[in-house]
Amino acid sequence: MERQIYQQMRRVEDRHWWFVGRRRIVAAVIQSLSLPQPARILDAGCGTGGSLALLRRYGRVEGLEMDTMARELANERQLGEILPGHLPDALPFAEQSFDLIVLLDVLEHTADDAASLAALARLLKPGGSIVLTVPAFAFLWGPHDRAHHHRRRYRAATLQATAQRAGLELSYLSYFNSWLFPLITPIRLLQRLLPSLEGGLDLPPAPINVLLTRLFSSEGWFIPRWRLPFGVSLLAVLQSPSQ
């Protein structure tokens, strides 16, 4: 991503409704897993470290980040060691090192998504899990995706096929950011026609930010108990077949 995006992300990700809501939903998923205590956790593609505090609740957390600026900003949080590396062929960890790997809106950046998942699978301990999120639906492609250097958006079927090519099994798969889908979809489609309308990562006014946070976060009551049929994003829990 562009360097200014990392700087802007670091300024807002602790409060912005999208980051806060995603963390709460991911927390609901992690709490449904049978993690050892304490677990060893990898935040792969951790960016500026917005999820490190959440993950630290469940054990020892480490990060992987290829961008130097993002890695420095993440390390400033002093919540876990953040190492340089990238997917799929530059991972500075031994095989079978982690009980949990989170991959939050990272897979869409990789040149080879199946190979990247296969590389992460080799880092899992027996019984370990990968929790990942990706953007959904190609028709939502727009300036936001280009600015963040996305290579693709996914449907449930394509994400499942990618996991299978990587030798992984899906134990859970659902769309999310569903309540706001009717609002976000026309905005994204309009931005395709008028790219100047792309709002970036600006923090909304406080009352709107609180409202959007509550709406988005409320999906944590349904995930991972049920599967939502549509949404702006997808969430999956992956495991090795032998597990």
Secondary structure, 3 states (H helix, E strand, C coil): CCHHHHHHHHHHCCCCHHHHHHHHHHHHHHHCCCCCCCEEEEEECCCCCCCHHHHHCCEEEEEECCCHHHHHHHHCCCCCCEECCECCCECCCCCCCEEEEEEECCHHHCCCHHHHHHHHHCCEEEEEEEEEEEEECHHHCCHHHHHCCCCCCECHHHHHHHHHHCCCEEEEEEEECCCCHHHHHHHHHHHHHCHHHCCCCCCCCHHHHHHHHHHHHHHHHCCCCCCECCCCEEEEEEECCCC
